[in-house]
Amino acid sequence: SRTLDGPAPGADHFGMVARTRLMLPTGRWRLKTLSDDGVRVSVDGRPVLENWTWHGPTPNEAVFEQPAPGEVDLLVEHFEIDGYAVLRFEIEEAGPDE
């Protein structure tokens, strides 16, 4: 968790970018978001999940393969136009058939 210096952006008309690096074992991984409005997620610079539209609270999911254990770069981008504002991001192991 980090504290931002300066004024809060307000409830509408803003965007944000979050980046982190995670160590993941080999396997299939599910990304889940709940967003209002646009969201996109990249893994190691590759777009994996995208709903870059003006919409109400909407769930999205995508699965990606981690071919070998190692560090991955996750980038989450989000924008909010107006109305309700939410962004939730989760990552979890996905089963072999998903």
Protein Blocks (a to p, Z undefined) as FASTA:
>chain_A
ZZdedjdebjehpaddddddddddeddddddddddfdddddeehiafbdcdbcddddddd
dddddfbgcddddddddddfehcdddddddddddfkZZ
